[in-house]
Amino acid sequence: MHADGVDLLPALHRLFGGTLPALTITKLRGDASTRSYYRIERPLEHTGGPGAREHRSIIAMRLPEDALAPDELSNAATSAGPPELPFIDVQRMLAARGLPVPAVLVDDTRGRILLLEDLGDETFEARLRVQPQSEWRARYAEAAALLARMHTACEPPRPDESVAFRRVFDRALLRGELDHFREWGLEALHGPLSPSDRRALDSAFDRITDRILALPQGFVHRDYQSRNLMWAPREGGSAELTIIDFQDALRGPQAYDLVALLNDSYVVLDAELQRATVEAYASARGFDATQAAALAAGFSLVAVQRKLKDAGRFVFIDRVRGNPSFLPHYPQSLRYAGRALRATGDEELLALLERLVPGFPDATSVPPVATGSSRT
């Protein structure tokens, strides 16, 4: 049994032992990741092996060939990759703190396969789609409560325990993500900037970066949004909100995960729901008035950086990876960026982007699909 050319049998034998049942495999819908996922199911009547009775359905994560290569989060002082897959490292740390994350059943990093607990198919986003918006405030309060629980559990940092506490959302990373927007979300669509516009944009991006670096810092999941939260089925028909896609966790701006949740390009939220959820999070953390005010101010500032980066990323995924499925979310990313810019009072950058990006921020168009992109 293979997952696009990667042999699953060694990992499956480690889980089930003995003779394998007649397993079925289904490739799951992909995303922007270089990883791919498969659901493996066994017949109900199979009862052999130590893992068989527990795991009716499991998820196989197929890793890329360079899974342990250095990446943008690696220490710039060394060319060596991480000694352990960051997903495994961070999962172990979060699980040890009692946080709901998928169990790792088999770690076969060398064989490019992880076998994971199957959390089902219902994402936070999927539940929102079938519920009236009058219920969304309660759903986001649940997500904010879980986020507060995770952030509290991960303080103080323990650099000796996890890579998440050794990596930092530093100037190079923050500034590089803004340049990612310039390159892909702006110049790839509308042509190179003039020297004077480039200087003005660089100055604005430097200013944003400096202000973000001065914000309160803490543990950051880095992509805490509606497609990375799952309603995992539990006994008795209940469901538990569960965290996935945490392998890029690091130390960074305290407001960052709230920004990812409440400026989610896949869901349109009004400013009032954003405000209420930020307040719910601050209350769950036990923040005083000064801390809550700093969080609210940081929220808008980080939202500018995050949503510009997202807009550029969606174009990059189309132009470089041949996947145009994220392009429809480009306009919503810029709408959120515009809302955040107004909240920060950065009229200079707002005016510049209004001139450089047609329709910015509230009437931008979906970028055209690049020639050669596949509609997958």
N, C-alpha and C positions, 0 to 999 in steps of 0.2 A: 504494500500500500504506500502510495507516494502523495506528496503535496507539491505539485508543480516541480517534480524532479528531485525532491528531498525525501529520503526514506523515512517513513514513520514507524517502521516495525521495531527498531531498537527501543524507542521510547514507549511504545505500546506494550511490548513484552515486560518492560520494567514496571508498568502500571498493573497490568492484568496477570502476568505470569502465565506459565503453561501454554497450552494451545489457545490461540486467539479465536474468538467467535467470528461469525460472518459479519464483520463491522461494515457500516455504510459511512461514506464521507461526502460532505456537501461543502463546497466553497461558499463562504459568506461574502456579502457585499463589501467591496473594498472602500478605502478612504484615501487620504493623502499620504498615508504612511508607506514606508518601504517594507513593512511587515504585511503578511497576509494571514487570513484566519479561516479555519475549517471546523465544521461541526462533525464529530464522529459519534455515531450511535450504535448500540449493540442490541440484539434481540432481547426481548423481555425474559425469554425462557433461559437465557444463559446464566449459569450460577457458578462457573469455575473461576478460580484465581482469587487472590486476596483483594483486588480492587473491583471485581466485577459487580458485586452486589451494591456497591456504593455509587458507581458511576455509570448510570444508564446513558448519559450523554456528556461528552467532554468537548472542550475546545482545544484545537491544536493551533499554536502560533508558529508560523514559519518565519524564520529569521533571515535577513539578507546575508550575503556572504561576508560582508564587512561588519557584522554585528558588534564586534569588539574593537573596531577601529576608532581612533580619536575622532571626536566630533567638536562642534562649536562650544560644547560645555567642558571639554577637556582642558586640563591645565596647560596654558600656553607655553610653559617652561619645559615641557617634555613632549616628545612625539609619540610616546607610548599610549595605547588605549587603556581603558579601565580593566582591572584584573578580573572583574565579574560583570555580567550583564547588568546595567543599571536597573532594569525592570525587576530583576531578582533581588537586588540590594534594597531598593526602595520598598518593594512589596513586603519583604521580611521586616523592615523597620516599622512600616505602618501596621502590619498585622500584630506585631509585638505590642503596639500601643492600643490594641483593641479596636482598630478602625476597620470598617467593612470594605475589604478588597478581595478580589478573586483568589482562591487558594491555588498555589502552584503544586500540581500533582507530580509532575516529572520535569526536571531541569536537564535537558540534553542540549545545552548550548553548543557543545562541540559538534553535535549532529544537526544543528540549526533548527531544533524543535523544542518548544515548551508545550506541555500539556497542562491545561488550566481548568478550573471549575467552570461549568457552563452556567452563566447567569441569565440565560434566556435571551429574548429579543427586545424587551421593552425598555427603551431609553427614556430618560427624563423628557426629551423632546417629544417622543412618541406619545407619552401620556398627556402632555400639553395639547397635542393635536386633537385629542378626543374629548377634552374637557372644556367646558365653557370658561371664558376668560375670567368670569367672576370667581373661579376657584384657583386661578393662577397665583394669587397672593399667598394662599396657604401652601402651595407647592414650593414657591420660592422661599418661603419661611423655613420649610423643611431643609431645602438645599443649603440655606444660610446657616442653619443650626448645625448641620453636618460639617460644613466648612469651618465654623467656629470651633467645633470639637476637634477637628484635625489640626488646626493651627495651635490650639491650646496644648494638645497632646505632643506636638513637636517642638515645644519650648521647654527648657532652653536647648539650643542646638548641641548635638554630640558628634563632633567631627570624626571621632574614632569609630562611630557606629554605622554611619551611612554616607554615601557619596552625596546625598541630598544636602548634607550640612557642610560639605567641603566646596561645593560649586556655588558661584555667586553670580547674580544678575548684575554684572559690572558695567562700567561705562562702554567698553568695547561692544558688549552684547546689545545693550540698549540702543546705542548709536547705530550699530550695524543693522538693527531691524528697521530703523527709520530710513537708512540708506537703501534697504531692500524695497521699501515703498517707492522711494525716488526712482530706483532703477526699473522696477517692474510695474508698479501701480501708476506711475506717472510717465517716465520717459519711454518705456516700451510701447505705450499706447499713444502718446502725443508728441514724441520726438525729443531730442536733447534740449536741455535748458540752455538759455543764454548764460554767459558768464555772470552777469549781474543777478539773474534769478537764482542761479546756483549758489552764489554767495549769500543771498538773502535766505534761501532755504536752509543752507548749512548753519547759518547763524541762529535761525529759529530752532533747528533740531539740537544744536548745542545747548541752547537755553532750556529746552524741555528736559534734556538729559541731566543737566546740572540740577534742576529742580527735583527731578525724580530721585536722584541719588541722595538728596537731603531728606527724603521722607523716612518715616519709621519702617524698619525692615523686619522680616520674619520668614517663616517657612512658606514656600510657594509651590503649589502643584504645577503650575504654569499653563495648564489648559483645562481648567475646571469649568466646563461648559456642558450644555444640554445633551451632547452626544457622548460625553465621557462620564455620565452618571447613569447607572442602570437600576431598574427596579427588579431586584433578584427575587425569584419566588422562594418562599420559605414554608415550613410546615404549617398546616392549618389554613392555607390559602392566603396568607399575608405576603407582603413584599417589602424588602429592605432596600433602601437607597444605598447603592454600592459604588465605590470609586474605581475607575479604570484609567488607563493611559497616563500613569504617574511617573514614567521612567525619566522624564526631564526635570523632576523636582529639584529645587535649589533654594538658596537664600536670596530674597529680593524684596521689592516694595510690598509692604503689608497689604495694600489695597489691590494687588494685582489679580488675585483669584476672584475677588468680587467683581472686578472689571470683566474678567473672562465670562463669568456667569451672567452678568446683567447687561453686558453689551455684546451678547452672543449674536453673531451674524446670521444664525439660522432661525432666530426668534425675534419678533418685533415687540419690544417692551416700551411702555410709556415712561416718562420721567418720574411720575408719581410712584409707580411700582418699584422703580430703581431706588428712589429715595427711601421708601418704606423698608425695603430689604436691606439696604445699608444700615438703617437704624436697628433692624432686627438683629443683624450680625453684631453690631456694636454692643447691643444689650446682652447678647449671648456671651460675648467676651468679657462682660463686666467693665466696659470702658467708662471712664468718667467723661464729663462734658468736654474737657480739653482734648482727650484722646479721640472722642467721637467726631469732633470738629476737624481734627487733623486727618482722620480717615476719610471724611466726606470731601475735603479739599484734595487729598491725594487721589481719590477715586476719579475725579474729573481729569486730573493731570495725566494719570497713567492711562486713562481711556483714550486720550489723543494718541499716545505712542502705540498702544496695542491695536487700535482699530486701523491706523494707517499701515502698520505692519501686516495686518490681516488682509487688507485690500491688495497690497503688493504680493502677498503670498498666493492669493487665489489666481493672479495672473501668471506668476511663476509656475504654479502647478500645471497650468494649461500649456504655457510656452515651452517648459523644460521637460515635464513629465508626461505631456500629451493627454492630460486629463482635464477637460473643460467643465466638469460637473460642478465646480465651485464658483465659476464665474458669475452665476446669478446672484451670489451673495456679496459681490463687490459693492453694489450701490448701498446696501444696508450698512456695511462696514463704514462707508464714508458718511452716511447720515449720522451714525453714532459718533464718529470723529467730530463732525460739525457741531453736534449738540454739546459735546465735551469742551470744544474750543470756546463756545459761547459761555459755558459755565466758568471756564478759567479766566475769561476776559482777555484772551490773547487775540486781539483784533488784528494785529499785524500778520500773524500766520493765517488767520481766517481769510483776510483779504487776499493774501498771496495765493492760497489754494483756490479761492474763488476765481482768480484770474487764470490759473494754470490748468485747472481741471474743469472741463465743461460741465455745468450744472451743479458743481459742488456748493453745498453738501447734500441738498435735498432732492436734486433732480438729475443725478448722474445716471448714465445708461449702463446696461450690461455690456462689458467689453466683447468685441467680436472674437469668435473662436479662431485660434491660430491655425493656419494651414498645416495639415498633417496631424492635428489632434484627433484622438480617437474618442468617440462618444460612448464611454463606458461608465 
